[in-house]
Amino acid sequence: MTQRSTSADFVTAFATGWPEHQPDVLILSLTTQKGVQDFALTKEQALLVAKTIKRTATQLAAPKRQS
């Protein structure tokens, strides 16, 4: 896995139609310690991201219980 110096503190994804009058894009907004990064995704890209997140999430270990 790639080592990264900055990790996302908060991640949101939302369809805004942004830029205006362009409902065919989804804006993925990542907020990190260095600021906000916005990514415009096509429908195909958004579906691929969602599929990858879902596949990865199923492989996550169960949360550890605190003692």
Buried (B, 14 or more C-beta within 10 A) or exposed (E): EEEEEEEEEEEEBEEBEBEEEEEEBBBBBBBBEEEEEEBBBEEEBBEEBEEEEEEEEEEEEEEEEEE
